[in-house]
Amino acid sequence: MQTVPLAAVPSQRLSVALAQQNCGLALYQKRTGLYLDLYVAGNLVMAGVLCRTGVYLVREAYLGFAGDLVFTDTAGSDDPDYTGLGSRWPLLYVQASAVASA
């Protein structure tokens, strides 16, 4: 697993290499929760995904992303909020082999 570096701000975009994939992430807080957009090599893979603790965000290999992303809560089981990004709610990249066996 690899931790994706996040800041505790309500809206952010970042670029990160995950398993040799050049990825772009956009995270943004709304009244209804935290949402994620994912790009691989500049191509949109998915948009507007509600982030939930312990729930894989990509889930489908046909989308063109090897592996998956998941938030964990280090202080309980609440869904992520921007105020604790990078600390209470780390975003983890899980390799494809680990996702397949889960």
C-alpha positions as CSV (number, residue, x, y, z in Angstrom):
1,M,0.0,0.0,0.0
2,Q,1.0,3.6,-0.7
3,T,-0.3,6.6,1.1
4,V,-1.4,9.5,-1.2
5,P,-0.2,12.8,0.2
6,L,-3.2,15.0,0.9
7,A,-3.7,18.4,2.6
8,A,-6.6,19.4,4.9
9,V,-8.2,21.8,2.5
10,P,-11.8,21.6,1.1
11,S,-10.7,21.4,-2.6
12,Q,-7.4,20.2,-4.0
13,R,-5.8,18.7,-7.1
14,L,-2.7,16.7,-7.2
15,S,-0.5,14.5,-9.4
16,V,0.9,11.3,-8.1
17,A,2.5,8.2,-9.6
18,L,0.7,5.0,-8.5
19,A,2.1,1.7,-9.7
20,Q,3.7,3.4,-12.7
21,Q,0.5,5.2,-13.6
22,N,0.6,9.0,-13.9
23,C,-2.6,9.9,-11.9
24,G,-4.4,13.2,-11.3
25,L,-6.7,13.4,-8.4
26,A,-9.3,16.1,-7.5
27,L,-10.9,16.0,-4.1
28,Y,-13.6,18.4,-3.1
29,Q,-15.9,18.8,-0.1
30,K,-19.6,19.4,-0.6
31,R,-22.4,19.5,2.0
32,T,-23.2,15.8,1.2
33,G,-19.6,14.5,1.6
34,L,-16.1,14.4,0.1
35,Y,-15.9,13.5,-3.6
36,L,-13.1,12.4,-5.9
37,D,-12.3,12.6,-9.6
38,L,-9.5,10.3,-11.0
39,Y,-7.5,10.8,-14.1
40,V,-4.9,8.4,-15.5
41,A,-2.4,9.7,-18.1
42,G,-4.7,12.8,-18.5
43,N,-7.8,10.7,-19.2
44,L,-10.8,10.8,-16.9
45,V,-11.4,7.4,-15.3
46,M,-14.2,8.4,-12.9
47,A,-15.8,11.6,-11.6
48,G,-17.9,12.6,-8.6
49,V,-17.3,9.4,-6.6
50,L,-18.5,9.8,-3.0
51,C,-15.7,8.9,-0.6
52,R,-16.6,6.4,2.1
53,T,-14.3,5.0,4.8
54,G,-13.3,1.4,4.0
55,V,-15.0,1.3,0.6
56,Y,-12.9,0.9,-2.5
57,L,-13.4,3.9,-4.8
58,V,-12.6,2.5,-8.3
59,R,-13.8,-1.2,-7.9
60,E,-13.8,-2.0,-11.6
61,A,-10.6,-2.9,-13.6
62,Y,-12.2,-2.1,-16.9
63,L,-12.1,1.6,-16.0
64,G,-8.4,1.5,-16.8
65,F,-6.9,1.9,-13.4
66,A,-4.6,-0.8,-12.0
67,G,-5.4,-1.2,-8.3
68,D,-7.8,0.8,-6.1
69,L,-8.0,3.7,-3.7
70,V,-9.5,3.6,-0.2
71,F,-9.9,5.9,2.8
72,T,-9.3,4.7,6.3
73,D,-10.3,6.4,9.6
74,T,-7.6,6.3,12.2
75,A,-10.0,7.4,14.9
76,G,-13.1,5.4,14.3
77,S,-15.3,4.6,11.3
78,D,-16.6,8.0,10.1
79,D,-16.6,8.9,6.4
80,P,-13.8,11.3,5.4
81,D,-14.1,15.1,5.8
82,Y,-11.5,17.5,4.4
83,T,-10.6,18.7,7.9
84,G,-8.7,15.5,8.6
85,L,-7.3,14.6,5.2
86,G,-3.8,13.4,5.4
87,S,-4.0,12.7,9.1
88,R,-7.3,11.2,10.4
89,W,-8.4,10.0,6.9
90,P,-5.4,8.9,4.9
91,L,-6.0,7.9,1.3
92,L,-4.3,4.6,0.4
93,Y,-3.5,3.1,-3.0
94,V,-3.9,-0.7,-3.0
95,Q,-2.1,-2.7,-5.6
96,A,-4.1,-4.7,-8.1
97,S,-2.9,-8.0,-6.6
98,A,-4.1,-7.1,-3.1
99,V,-7.5,-5.9,-4.4
100,A,-8.0,-9.2,-6.3
101,S,-7.4,-11.2,-3.1
102,A,-9.7,-9.0,-0.9
